[in-house]
Amino acid sequence: MSFVADMFIPGSGSVVTVLVKIYDLCNEMKEGQIACKRLHLRLKDIFDELQKMETRGEIPSSDKVAKYVEVVAKYLRYLEQYRSQKLFRRLIKHQAMSGQLALIYEEIDMLFRILNLAGTAAMMEWKQQWDIDQQAQQEVMSSLVVNSVEVLRELQDTRAQLEAMMMLKYEME
């Protein structure tokens, strides 16, 4: 029996299945797609390293494995919550989405450290790439606000306008 193959996320399936689902969901993340795919790749890298460790007989502690499973589950929930949202909602929720994604990034970064999977140089390179991705995403979101035609196109009918007003009111409270 393989501990890596047996990693399971309740309600979602094996970690292998969830990693495939995460990749698919990343494609639905619009402006955040690049950063989301990088996080997926990092989670997959950890999974691959755990498999190699198991092959060598170097099984990490159960709390480290549990933390990995927890981060994978958290990332899946994040993607399920924010995928395929309309532009107006993405604009309103951008700060919250970015904050949550940054926390997941930090947890993945911590997993690399506690599992001794990357050196300082690799970690710094990863951080620089993350910052570049976040800046690019911020610029795209800012350009969408400047080009209000896209936003207005989405708010053509009364229901969409009412929903937008309710969302704005909720976010302001």
Backbone hydrogen bonds, N-H to C=O, Kabsch-Sander energy under -0.5 kcal/mol:
donor,donor_aa,acceptor,acceptor_aa,energy
6,D,2,S,-1.4
7,M,4,V,-1.2
9,I,13,G,-3.3
12,S,9,I,-2.6
13,G,9,I,-2.1
15,V,7,M,-2.0
18,V,14,S,-2.5
19,L,15,V,-2.7
20,V,16,V,-1.7
21,K,17,T,-2.2
22,I,18,V,-3.0
23,Y,19,L,-2.0
24,D,20,V,-2.1
25,L,21,K,-2.6
26,C,22,I,-2.2
27,N,23,Y,-0.9
27,N,24,D,-0.7
28,E,25,L,-1.8
29,M,26,C,-1.5
32,G,29,M,-2.5
33,Q,30,K,-1.7
36,C,32,G,-2.6
37,K,33,Q,-2.5
38,R,34,I,-2.0
39,L,35,A,-2.0
40,H,36,C,-2.3
41,L,37,K,-2.5
42,R,38,R,-2.1
43,L,39,L,-2.3
44,K,40,H,-2.6
45,D,41,L,-2.6
46,I,42,R,-2.1
47,F,43,L,-2.2
48,D,44,K,-2.8
49,E,45,D,-2.4
50,L,46,I,-2.6
51,Q,47,F,-2.1
52,K,48,D,-2.1
53,M,49,E,-2.7
54,E,50,L,-2.3
55,T,51,Q,-2.2
56,R,52,K,-1.9
57,G,54,E,-1.2
58,E,53,M,-3.2
59,I,57,G,-0.8
64,K,61,S,-0.5
65,V,61,S,-1.9
66,A,62,S,-2.7
67,K,63,D,-1.8
68,Y,64,K,-1.9
69,V,65,V,-2.4
70,E,66,A,-2.4
71,V,67,K,-2.3
72,V,68,Y,-2.5
73,A,69,V,-2.4
74,K,70,E,-2.4
75,Y,71,V,-2.5
76,L,72,V,-2.2
77,R,73,A,-2.3
78,Y,74,K,-2.2
79,L,75,Y,-2.5
80,E,76,L,-2.6
81,Q,77,R,-2.1
82,Y,78,Y,-2.1
83,R,79,L,-1.7
84,S,28,E,-2.3
85,Q,82,Y,-0.9
90,R,86,K,-2.3
91,L,87,L,-2.6
92,I,88,F,-2.3
93,K,89,R,-2.7
94,H,90,R,-0.6
94,H,91,L,-0.6
97,M,93,K,-3.1
98,S,94,H,-2.9
99,G,95,Q,-2.4
100,Q,96,A,-2.4
101,L,97,M,-2.5
102,A,98,S,-2.4
103,L,99,G,-1.8
104,I,100,Q,-2.0
105,Y,101,L,-2.6
106,E,102,A,-2.4
107,E,103,L,-2.0
108,I,104,I,-2.4
109,D,105,Y,-2.7
110,M,106,E,-2.4
111,L,107,E,-2.0
112,F,108,I,-2.0
113,R,109,D,-1.7
114,I,110,M,-3.0
115,L,111,L,-2.0
116,N,113,R,-1.3
117,L,112,F,-2.8
118,A,112,F,-0.6
123,M,119,G,-2.2
124,M,120,T,-2.5
125,E,121,A,-2.4
126,W,122,A,-2.3
127,K,123,M,-2.2
128,Q,124,M,-2.5
129,Q,125,E,-2.4
130,W,126,W,-2.4
131,D,127,K,-2.5
132,I,128,Q,-2.2
133,D,129,Q,-2.7
134,Q,130,W,-2.6
135,Q,131,D,-2.3
136,A,132,I,-2.5
137,Q,133,D,-2.3
138,Q,134,Q,-2.3
139,E,135,Q,-2.3
140,V,136,A,-2.2
141,M,137,Q,-2.5
142,S,138,Q,-2.5
143,S,139,E,-2.3
144,L,140,V,-1.7
145,V,141,M,-1.5
146,V,142,S,-2.0
147,N,143,S,-2.0
148,S,146,V,-1.5
150,E,147,N,-1.2
151,V,147,N,-0.6
152,L,148,S,-3.1
153,R,149,V,-2.4
154,E,150,E,-1.1
154,E,151,V,-0.6
155,L,151,V,-0.8
155,L,152,L,-0.7
156,Q,153,R,-0.7
161,Q,157,D,-1.9
162,L,158,T,-2.7
163,E,159,R,-2.7
164,A,160,A,-2.2
165,M,161,Q,-2.4
166,M,162,L,-2.5
167,M,163,E,-2.4
168,L,164,A,-2.5
169,K,165,M,-2.5
170,Y,166,M,-2.6
171,E,167,M,-2.6
172,M,168,L,-1.8
173,E,169,K,-1.1
173,E,170,Y,-0.6
